[in-house]
Amino acid sequence: MNFSYWEIKQWISNTDYTIVGSGLVGLNCALKLRENHPKASILVLEKGVLPQGASTKNAGFACFGSLSELLDDLNLHTEDEMIELVQLRYKGLKLLKNNLGAKNIKYKNRGGYELFLKTKGEFFESCLENRERINELLKPYFKKNVFKVKKNDFGFNHIQDHLIFNQFEGQIDTGKMMDQLLKKCIKKNIHILNATSVSGFEDLRNGVHVTTDHFQFKTKNLLIANNGFAQNLLNIDVEPARAQVLITKPVKKLPFKGTFHLDKGFYYFRNINGRILLGGGRNLDIEGENTTDLAQTPLIQNKLEELLKTTILPNTPHEIEHRWSGIMGVGSVKKPIVQQLSENVYCGVRLGGMGVAIGSQIGADLANLTAGND
């Protein structure tokens, strides 16, 4: 590009730390680096005009796993590993609120609900039978039973008469969360360049040569925090997982508030500013949704509309106002990858759809990996 002397000197010269991705992990990593290195030059590169993955596109669930999701986790992990994942997620949610302020991100502790379709009675009974087991595993950490059974009084259709309630979950305003993070980074003299995609890098031992779609430069340390897009740069167990979402226009006399999971968490919805936000459906086409394409598909969008009409708001008029997609990072297991890849290159990726919960902690952990390489 036709850079001026001032642009080169101010933004892309003598960079101590370069972070790929300006989402939850990337910005929290930058803030922790600033805390650890008050005088260092820190640069964040973001491929999108706004964060391109899921940080500004998620549903704003402050959750750590429904009962059926935790039972499913036990198919891939030991009991100790599952407990460790829950602790990481809940600890991360506390860190998020402490760092940004619960009021600033509009955190509401309305609890989380898991619904079960009438046609899935056997699955519902299986979850009920395992509820006490999961509560006992989590009680040493939460000091109370996490999952309770409540009567379904929300007027949902085709849903079991009882649901499972988690008193420790809540909801946030995703936009305000990311706005607060960006403002903190600006105040801490952290440079962010948007619409700049990293296409490759080479660790030269005395620094890292980075190639973007606009320019090339050298940085002392490279930290990769682009989660669902990590496969573009790394040969690592992370693949993209698209999540499609829609939101209604304001609904008169909205009959419920809270966060809701349905069908093992493959569908999720909540109230927000008098509207219903509904997302999911990736299970309808797992292979097709393992993509970084931010489009929407008729298969999934039609299913979301059907759920709204027949199950969530069966007797309430509503209109769809907007649709979008976000890209998560998933892998063969749900444990995030936070590791040093070479002498000057590090990564913090594979958040497994739990970015709101663990993004703050993973960002801090990623920054701390560089402690021995100052």
N, C-alpha and C positions, 0 to 999 in steps of 0.2 A: 504494500500500500504506500501511498504518498505521504508518509509521516513527516511531520516537522521535527526539528531539533527538540522543541519543548515537549511534544507528545512522547517521543522516544525517552527522553530524560525523566519525565514525570511518571509514565505508566509502565514501560516495558524494559527498563534497564535496571541492573543490579537488584533483581528480585530474589528475595530470600526464600519465600514460600509461594508457590502457585497452586491454587486449588481448582480442580475441574468440577464444576457444578455449583450453582448458587441456591440449592435447595436447603432443606433443614440441616442435613449433615454438613454440607459445604460451609454455610454461614456460621453454624455453631463451631465448626473446626476453625474458621478464621478468627472468631472471637476468643477461643481458647488459646490459639497461637499468639494473639495480641496480648493476652494476659500473661503468657509465658515469656514473650519476647517483646517488651514495650517499644523497642526502637526498630524492629525488623520491618522490611518492606513486604507486604502481603497483597497478593493479586488473586482475584477470583475470576475465572473465565466461565461464561454461561452461554450455551449455544442458542438459547431462546431469547426473545425480547423480555419475557418473564421466565422464571424457572420452568424448564421444559418437561420435567418428569411428572411427579405427583404432588410436590410440596404445595403448590397453589391450586391444585386440582382435586385434592382428596375431599372426602365427605365431612371432615372435621369431627371424627369420632375419637374421643379420648378413652380408648378401650385397650384391653390387654388379652382378649380372647373369650368368646362365649363358651359355655359348658361343652357343647358339641365340638367346637374347635379345639379345646384343650384335650378332649378325649381322642380326637383325630391326631393331635400332636404326639400322643403316646404310641401311635403306630409307627412313628419315625424316630422317637426319642425315648430315653429312659425316663422314669419318674423324676429323678434328680435333674435331668436336663430340662424337662418340661417346667419344673418349679423354677429353675434358673432363668428360663425364658420369661416367665410371668414376672419374676422379681425385676428383671432388666426392664421390662415394659412399664411396670408400675413406678419404678424408680425414675425412669425417663420422663414419665408424665409429671411427677413431682418436680423434676429439674426444669421442665418446660415452664411450669407455672411460676416457679421461683425466679427463673431468669427473666421472664417477660412480664410477669404479673398477671394473676388470674383475671382481673378486671380488664386489662388491656387486650386480652385475647377472647374476652367474653366467655370465660369458662362457666358452664352450668352443670352442677352435679345432680342431674335428673335421673341417673341410673341407666342401666342397659337392660334391654329385654330380649329374650330369645323366643321366637314364635315357632310353632310346629304345625305343618299342614295336617288337615284331617286325614289325608291319605297316607300319612307317615306315622300312624299310631304306634307301630312296633318300634320305630326309631325313637319316638318320644319316650316310650316306656323304658327303653334301654338307657336313655340319658337320665331318666329319673332314678333308675336302679344304681347308676354310677355317681349320682350327685353327692352322696355322703362320702364316698371314697375321695373325690376331688376336693371336697371341703376339708376333709381331714389332712390332705396333703398340703393345702394352702393355709390352714389355720395358724401354724407357727409363725407365718409372715404377716397375715392380716389380723390375727387375734380374734376373728369372728368368722362365721360361715359366710363365704362369698356368694354362693348361689342359693336362692330361696324359690319356693314355688308360690305363684300368685294366680288368682283368678283372672281370666282374660276379660276385662271390662271395657275394652277399647272399641268394640263394635266391628272388629275385623271379621271378614267372611272366610269360610273354609279353613279356619284355624282351630286347633285344639282348645278346649275350654279353660285350660290352664297354661301358663307360660313360666319361664324361668327368669328370675330377676337377679341382677347384680348391682348391689348398692354402691359399688366403688367406681362405677364408670360415669362418664359425662360427655359433654360436647363443647366444641370451641368454634370460633369464627376463623376459618383457615386464612382468609385474606388479611385479617388484622394480625394474626400470628406472624405471617411472613413480612408484613409491613413493619412490625416492631423489630424484627430481626434485621431487616435492611437498614432501618434508621440507626440501630445500634452499631452496625458495621460502619456506616458513614461517619458517625461520631468518633469511632475508634481509628479513623484514617485507614480504612481497608478499601482498596480499589476494586471495583467490580466492572468488568467489561462484558456487556451483553452482545448477543448476536455474533458470538465468536466460538466456533466449534473446533475442538482439538481433534486432529486427525491422526496424530502419531507422536511418539517421543522416543528418545534414546538416552539412557543413563550413561554418561561419560565419566563417571566416578568423581570427577571434580565439579559435577553439576549435571543438569538434564537439559538436553536440547529438545525443544517443544515445537511442533509444527501445527499451526492452525489454518483455517481456511482463508485467513487474511495476512498472516505474517509468521515469521519464525523468530524464536528468541531463546535465551538460556536462563534457567532458574536454578538456584542451589538445591531446592527440594520440590518435588511434585507430589501432590496429594490428590488422589482420584476419588471423587465423591458423587459420581453421576449415576449410581444405583442401577436403574433399569437399562441404562445405556452403556454400562460398563463393558459389555461384551464387544463393543466397537473398538475398545482399546486393550482389553485384557483377555487372556486365555484362562478363564476362571469360571467356576460353577455358579454363574448368574445368567438368567435369561429374562427378557422383558415380559411383562404380563400387563396387558391393557385392561383398564377398568372403565367401563362406560357408565355415564351418569346422566340423569335428567332432573330438572327442577320445574315445579309448577308455578303458575301465577298464584298470588295470595288466595287462600281458600277461606271462605267465610266460616266462622265458628269451627276452626280446626279441632277435631275431637281428641287429640292427644299431644303430649310433649315427651321427648326422650329420644333415645337411640335404640333402634330395633334391628335384630339380626334374624334372618330366615334361611332355612335350608343350608345348614352347616356354615352360615356366614357368606354363602355365595350371593345372597341378596341382602341389602341393608338400606334402611331409610331413617329419616329424622325430620323433625320440625326445624325450620329456620325462617325467621321473619314472616311468620304466618303462611309459609309455603311448606311443601313436602319435597325433600331431596331424596331421590331414589337411585341406587346404583347396583351394579353387579351383573350376573348372567354369564360370567366368563366360563362357567361349567357347561354351557350350551355348545361351546366350540373352543375347547382348551388350546388346541393346536393353532387355530386361526387367531386367537387372542394373544399368543406369544409373539407379539410384534411391537415395534416402536412407532407404528403408524397411528396418528392421533385421530383417525376417522371414527365414525360410528357405523354400525351395521344394522340393517333391517331386522335380522334374526333376533338380536339382543334388544334393540330399542322397542320392537313390537312386544316382546315378552315383558319388558318393564312397564309398558303402557297397559298391558293386560293385567298385570299384578295390581296396578293402581286402581283400575276400574272394577275388578272382580273381588279383590281381597282387601286392599288397604283403605280405599275410599269408595266402598260399594254403593253407598247411597248419597254421595256428596258430589255435586257438580265440580269439575276442575278442568283446567287447561294447562298444557305443557308450554312453558315459556322459553326454555333454553336446554341445550344438550352439549355435553363435552366428554372428553376422554382424558385419562391420565395413564402414565406408564410406571408400574411398580417393578421391583427387582426381586425375583424368586429363584429358588434353587432346589436341589435334592433334599436339603434339610432347611430348617427355619433359623438356625443360628447365623447371625450376621458374620460377614468376613471383615475383620479389621486386622490388617497385617502389613508388614514391610515386605515389599516385593523385590527390591534390589537396594543398592547402597543409598540411593537418594529418592526412591519412589515408594509410595505407600498407598493403601486403599482402604476405604470404609464403605462397603456396599452390601447388597443382599439383605434388605430390610424386611422382606417377606410380607409386605402389606401392612406393616406396623410402624410406618415412618413417623407418625405423630407421636407415638409412644416412645420410640427409641432413638429418633433422629438426634435429639439434643445430646444424649449420652454417647452415641456412636461418633458424633462430631468431635466431642471432647476427647474421647479415647483415641481417635485418629490423630488429633493434634499432639497428644502426649507420646505417640509412637516416635516422634522426631526428637525426643528429649536427648538422646545420645548422639545426635547428629547436628548439633548447633554450629 
